[in-house]
Amino acid sequence: MTSIHRRRIAGLLGLFPAILPAATLLAAAGASAQQDYPSKPVTIVVPFTAGGATDLSARVIAQLLSRELGQPFVVMNRAGASGMIGMASVASAAPDGYTLGWGGNSPMSVAPHLIKSPPYDPLKSFAPVGLAAISSWVMVIRPGLPVSSVADLIALAKAQPGKLTFASAGNGSAPHLMGEVFKAAAGIDMLHVPYKGEIDGLNALAADQVDMMMGATSTSSALMKSGKLKGLAVTTPTRDPAVPDTPTVAEAGVPELTFEIFFGLVAPAGTPRPVIDKLAAALARAVADPSYREAMEKAGIRATSSTSEQLAALLERHNRQWLAIIARNNITSN
């Protein structure tokens, strides 16, 4: 070995004492940043407009997380494309725990399967934190329709094939897909009438302009209690406390319509596990808070907590379920 080579090797070896402490310091800094999380305000992106049940639940949780973790948790509404615009901004955010998403049915299990090139993968682009709420859909009918049960509705539809109508919140929305599932399960033919949103569809139903709709119980229950709509069945596996006298779809003979509405917290994929764990623990405490449970009860929603693993399992199940429905019925968002 030449003297030049020996000097080069010695020089490289001489760098290690400097390199190793630097690497150790960087690792320690990263661990400290995770341990100190959060050290600045955190944004929770709600992928829908302000004012609905999704927004309400997120805002109450944000206040409680601020108290739990000592930093402001700020809700930002980014609506559009069935919630995909807001959730896409979360998926592309830095995985450091400072941008979170308030995930729900449509953007996390339905909408991405309706287009060829979705802006994110609902199962791979996010790190689930935990559930915050569960609610149901409810099959509601116009007040003038002469039926009092799901069996009556099926019998009427079979007697008048193609004449009864069902409303939805738009082509490819969850109420549309559930209407298609109902038709297939019951062996009936009903005409789909899409509206711009759920409230428009429910208003048309209350005005006797359409016959049936799958509406969120949180928005439909008041209309049911006032007599403006008739409820036939809820979609959760057990009866919904918001409308306890309404049977489940399984009790009504169409178990294929068993679906939950869920709200939960997710982070961008790659967010460090210590941050996820800290958020999950704080979220569970927030969901257990009496003020949150009272606010959800008034809105017709059931406060429900979970581990991050349980939310991941729920997302996997919902995505399998909706993907199969969309493929079987050849449904797109167009």
C-alpha positions as CSV (number, residue, x, y, z in Angstrom):
1,M,0.0,0.0,0.0
2,T,1.4,3.4,-0.9
3,S,1.9,6.2,1.6
4,I,-0.8,8.2,-0.2
5,H,-3.4,5.4,0.3
6,R,-2.5,5.0,3.9
7,R,-2.9,8.7,4.5
8,R,-6.4,8.7,2.8
9,I,-7.6,5.7,4.9
10,A,-6.3,7.3,8.1
11,G,-8.1,10.5,7.1
12,L,-11.4,8.7,6.6
13,L,-11.0,6.8,9.9
14,G,-10.4,10.1,11.6
15,L,-13.8,11.4,10.5
16,F,-15.7,8.7,12.5
17,P,-15.3,10.3,15.9
18,A,-17.1,13.4,14.4
19,I,-19.7,11.5,12.3
20,L,-20.8,9.2,15.1
21,P,-21.7,11.9,17.7
22,A,-23.5,13.9,15.0
23,A,-25.6,10.9,14.0
24,T,-26.3,10.3,17.7
25,L,-27.4,13.9,18.2
26,L,-29.7,13.8,15.2
27,A,-31.4,10.6,16.5
28,A,-31.7,12.1,19.9
29,A,-33.2,15.3,18.4
30,G,-35.8,13.3,16.5
31,A,-36.7,11.3,19.6
32,S,-37.0,14.5,21.6
33,A,-39.2,16.1,19.0
34,Q,-41.6,13.1,19.2
35,Q,-41.5,13.1,23.0
36,D,-42.3,16.9,23.1
37,Y,-45.2,16.5,20.6
38,P,-47.1,18.7,20.1
39,S,-44.9,21.8,20.5
40,K,-47.0,24.0,18.1
41,P,-50.6,24.2,16.8
42,V,-52.1,21.2,15.1
43,T,-54.5,21.4,12.2
44,I,-57.4,18.9,11.8
45,V,-58.7,19.0,8.2
46,V,-62.4,18.3,7.9
47,P,-63.1,17.4,4.3
48,F,-66.7,18.9,4.3
49,T,-68.3,22.3,4.8
50,A,-68.9,23.7,8.2
51,G,-72.1,23.0,10.1
52,G,-72.8,19.3,9.6
53,A,-72.4,16.4,12.0
54,T,-68.9,15.7,10.7
55,D,-67.8,19.2,11.4
56,L,-69.5,19.4,14.8
57,S,-67.8,16.3,16.1
58,A,-64.4,17.5,14.9
59,R,-64.7,20.8,16.5
60,V,-65.7,19.4,19.9
61,I,-62.8,16.9,19.7
62,A,-60.4,19.7,18.7
63,Q,-61.3,21.7,21.8
64,L,-60.8,18.6,24.0
65,L,-57.5,17.7,22.4
66,S,-56.3,21.2,22.9
67,R,-56.9,20.8,26.6
68,E,-55.4,17.3,26.7
69,L,-52.2,18.1,24.9
70,G,-51.6,21.7,25.7
71,Q,-51.5,23.1,22.1
72,P,-54.3,24.5,19.9
73,F,-56.0,22.0,17.6
74,V,-57.5,24.1,14.8
75,V,-60.2,22.8,12.5
76,M,-59.8,23.6,8.8
77,N,-62.7,22.9,6.4
78,R,-61.5,21.8,2.9
79,A,-64.6,20.5,1.1
80,G,-65.0,19.1,-2.4
81,A,-65.0,15.9,-4.5
82,S,-66.9,13.9,-1.9
83,G,-64.3,14.8,0.7
84,M,-61.3,13.8,-1.4
85,I,-59.8,17.3,-1.7
86,G,-59.5,17.6,2.1
87,M,-58.1,14.1,2.6
88,A,-55.7,14.5,-0.3
89,S,-54.2,17.5,1.5
90,V,-53.7,15.3,4.6
91,A,-52.1,12.5,2.6
92,S,-49.6,14.8,1.1
93,A,-48.8,16.7,4.4
94,A,-45.5,16.1,6.3
95,P,-45.9,13.0,8.5
96,D,-45.1,14.8,11.7
97,G,-48.4,14.9,13.5
98,Y,-49.2,18.6,12.8
99,T,-51.7,18.0,10.0
100,L,-54.4,15.4,10.7
101,G,-57.6,14.4,8.9
102,W,-61.1,13.8,10.2
103,G,-61.8,10.7,8.1
104,G,-65.3,9.4,7.4
105,N,-67.2,7.0,5.1
106,S,-67.2,8.8,1.8
107,P,-63.6,10.0,1.4
108,M,-62.1,7.0,3.3
109,S,-64.0,4.1,1.8
110,V,-66.3,5.1,-1.1
111,A,-65.2,8.1,-3.3
112,P,-61.7,6.9,-4.1
113,H,-63.1,3.7,-5.7
114,L,-65.4,5.7,-8.1
115,I,-62.6,7.3,-10.2
116,K,-59.7,5.9,-12.2
117,S,-56.9,7.8,-10.5
118,P,-57.8,8.8,-6.9
119,P,-55.4,11.3,-5.2
120,Y,-54.6,8.8,-2.4
121,D,-55.1,5.2,-1.3
122,P,-57.5,5.2,1.6
123,L,-55.7,2.2,3.2
124,K,-52.0,3.1,2.4
125,S,-51.9,6.9,2.5
126,F,-52.9,7.3,6.2
127,A,-52.0,6.2,9.6
128,P,-55.2,5.6,11.6
129,V,-55.3,7.1,15.1
130,G,-58.8,6.2,16.4
131,L,-62.5,6.3,16.1
132,A,-64.6,9.2,17.6
133,A,-68.2,8.4,16.6
134,I,-70.5,5.8,15.0
135,S,-73.9,6.5,13.6
136,S,-76.4,4.9,11.3
137,W,-78.1,5.5,8.0
138,V,-81.9,5.1,8.2
139,M,-84.3,4.1,5.4
140,V,-86.9,6.9,5.3
141,I,-90.0,7.2,3.1
142,R,-92.2,10.1,2.2
143,P,-95.2,10.6,4.6
144,G,-97.8,9.8,1.9
145,L,-96.4,6.4,0.9
146,P,-98.9,3.7,2.1
147,V,-96.3,1.4,3.7
148,S,-95.2,0.9,7.3
149,S,-92.3,-1.5,7.0
150,V,-89.5,-2.6,4.7
151,A,-91.5,-5.7,3.7
152,D,-94.4,-3.4,2.7
153,L,-92.1,-1.2,0.6
154,I,-90.7,-4.3,-1.2
155,A,-94.2,-5.6,-1.8
156,L,-95.3,-2.3,-3.2
157,A,-92.2,-2.0,-5.4
158,K,-92.8,-5.5,-6.8
159,A,-96.4,-4.6,-7.6
160,Q,-95.3,-1.4,-9.4
161,P,-91.9,-2.2,-11.0
162,G,-89.9,0.8,-12.0
163,K,-92.5,3.3,-10.6
164,L,-91.2,4.0,-7.1
165,T,-88.2,6.3,-6.7
166,F,-85.3,6.7,-4.3
167,A,-83.4,9.9,-3.7
168,S,-79.7,10.2,-3.0
169,A,-77.0,12.9,-2.3
170,G,-75.7,12.5,-5.8
171,N,-74.6,9.8,-8.2
172,G,-72.0,7.6,-6.5
173,S,-72.8,8.8,-3.0
174,A,-73.3,6.4,-0.1
175,P,-77.2,6.8,-0.2
176,H,-77.1,6.0,-4.0
177,L,-75.0,2.9,-3.5
178,M,-77.1,1.7,-0.6
179,G,-80.2,2.2,-2.7
180,E,-78.7,0.0,-5.4
181,V,-77.8,-2.6,-2.8
182,F,-81.4,-2.5,-1.5
183,K,-82.8,-3.0,-5.0
184,A,-80.5,-6.0,-5.7
185,A,-81.1,-7.6,-2.3
186,A,-84.9,-7.2,-2.5
187,G,-85.2,-8.1,-6.2
188,I,-87.0,-4.9,-7.0
189,D,-86.7,-2.0,-9.6
190,M,-86.8,1.6,-8.4
191,L,-85.7,4.8,-10.2
192,H,-82.7,6.6,-8.8
193,V,-83.2,10.4,-8.4
194,P,-79.9,12.1,-7.5
195,Y,-79.8,15.5,-5.7
196,K,-77.0,17.9,-5.0
197,G,-76.8,16.9,-1.3
198,E,-78.4,14.9,1.4
199,I,-80.5,17.8,2.7
200,D,-81.9,18.4,-0.8
201,G,-82.9,14.8,-1.1
202,L,-84.6,14.7,2.4
203,N,-86.5,17.9,1.6
204,A,-87.8,16.4,-1.6
205,L,-88.8,13.3,0.3
206,A,-90.6,15.3,2.9
207,A,-92.4,17.2,0.1
208,D,-93.7,13.8,-1.4
209,Q,-91.6,14.3,-4.5
210,V,-89.7,11.0,-4.2
211,D,-90.6,7.8,-2.3
212,M,-87.5,6.6,-0.3
213,M,-84.0,7.6,0.7
214,M,-81.2,6.3,2.9
215,G,-80.4,9.3,5.1
216,A,-78.0,9.8,8.0
217,T,-79.9,9.3,11.2
218,S,-78.3,12.4,12.7
219,T,-80.1,14.5,10.0
220,S,-83.2,12.4,9.5
221,S,-84.3,11.7,13.1
222,A,-85.8,15.2,13.7
223,L,-87.9,14.9,10.5
224,M,-89.0,11.4,11.7
225,K,-90.0,12.7,15.1
226,S,-91.9,15.6,13.6
227,G,-93.9,13.2,11.3
228,K,-92.4,14.7,8.1
229,L,-90.7,11.4,7.3
230,K,-91.4,7.8,8.2
231,G,-88.4,5.6,9.3
232,L,-88.4,1.9,8.3
233,A,-85.0,0.6,9.4
234,V,-81.5,1.7,10.6
235,T,-78.3,0.3,9.1
236,T,-76.2,-0.4,12.2
237,P,-76.0,-4.0,13.6
238,T,-77.9,-2.9,16.7
239,R,-80.7,-0.4,17.1
240,D,-79.7,3.3,17.1
241,P,-80.4,5.1,20.5
242,A,-81.3,8.2,18.5
243,V,-84.4,6.3,17.1
244,P,-84.8,3.3,19.4
245,D,-88.2,2.2,18.0
246,T,-86.8,1.8,14.5
247,P,-85.7,-1.8,13.7
248,T,-82.4,-2.7,12.2
249,V,-82.1,-3.7,8.5
250,A,-81.3,-7.2,9.7
251,E,-84.5,-7.3,11.7
252,A,-86.3,-5.9,8.6
253,G,-85.0,-8.7,6.4
254,V,-82.2,-7.0,4.4
255,P,-79.0,-7.6,6.4
256,E,-77.0,-6.7,3.2
257,L,-77.7,-3.0,4.2
258,T,-75.7,-3.2,7.4
259,F,-73.4,-0.1,7.3
260,E,-72.0,2.3,9.9
261,I,-71.4,5.9,9.5
262,F,-68.0,6.6,11.2
263,F,-65.8,9.6,12.1
264,G,-62.2,9.2,13.1
265,L,-58.8,10.8,13.3
266,V,-56.0,9.8,10.8
267,A,-52.5,11.1,10.2
268,P,-50.4,11.0,7.0
269,A,-48.7,7.6,6.5
270,G,-45.2,7.5,8.0
271,T,-46.2,9.5,11.1
272,P,-43.9,8.2,13.9
273,R,-45.6,5.6,16.1
274,P,-45.0,7.5,19.4
275,V,-46.9,10.5,17.9
276,I,-49.8,8.2,16.8
277,D,-49.9,6.6,20.3
278,K,-49.9,9.9,22.0
279,L,-52.7,11.2,19.8
280,A,-54.7,7.9,20.2
281,A,-54.5,8.1,24.0
282,A,-55.6,11.8,24.0
283,L,-58.4,11.1,21.6
284,A,-59.7,8.2,23.7
285,R,-59.8,10.5,26.7
286,A,-61.6,13.2,24.6
287,V,-64.2,10.7,23.4
288,A,-64.9,9.7,27.0
289,D,-65.4,13.3,28.1
290,P,-69.1,13.9,29.2
291,S,-69.2,17.2,27.2
292,Y,-68.4,15.3,24.0
293,R,-70.8,12.5,24.6
294,E,-73.6,15.0,25.4
295,A,-72.9,17.0,22.2
296,M,-73.0,13.8,20.1
297,E,-76.1,12.5,21.8
298,K,-77.9,15.8,20.9
299,A,-76.8,15.4,17.3
300,G,-78.0,11.8,17.1
301,I,-74.5,10.3,17.0
302,R,-72.9,7.7,19.3
303,A,-69.6,8.6,20.8
304,T,-67.3,5.6,20.1
305,S,-63.6,5.2,20.7
306,S,-61.2,2.6,19.4
307,T,-57.5,1.8,19.1
308,S,-55.6,2.7,16.0
309,E,-55.6,-1.0,15.0
310,Q,-59.4,-1.2,15.4
311,L,-59.9,1.8,13.1
312,A,-57.5,0.2,10.6
313,A,-59.6,-3.0,10.6
314,L,-62.8,-1.0,10.2
315,L,-61.3,0.9,7.2
316,E,-60.2,-2.4,5.6
317,R,-63.7,-3.9,6.0
318,H,-65.5,-0.8,4.7
319,N,-63.2,-0.5,1.6
320,R,-63.8,-4.2,0.7
321,Q,-67.5,-3.8,1.2
322,W,-67.9,-0.6,-0.9
323,L,-65.4,-1.7,-3.6
324,A,-67.5,-4.9,-4.2
325,I,-70.7,-2.9,-4.3
326,I,-69.3,-0.4,-6.8
327,A,-67.8,-3.1,-9.1
328,R,-71.0,-5.3,-8.9
329,N,-73.2,-2.4,-9.9
330,N,-70.7,-0.7,-12.3
331,I,-71.1,2.6,-10.6
332,T,-68.9,5.7,-11.3
333,S,-69.0,9.2,-10.1
334,N,-70.0,10.6,-13.5
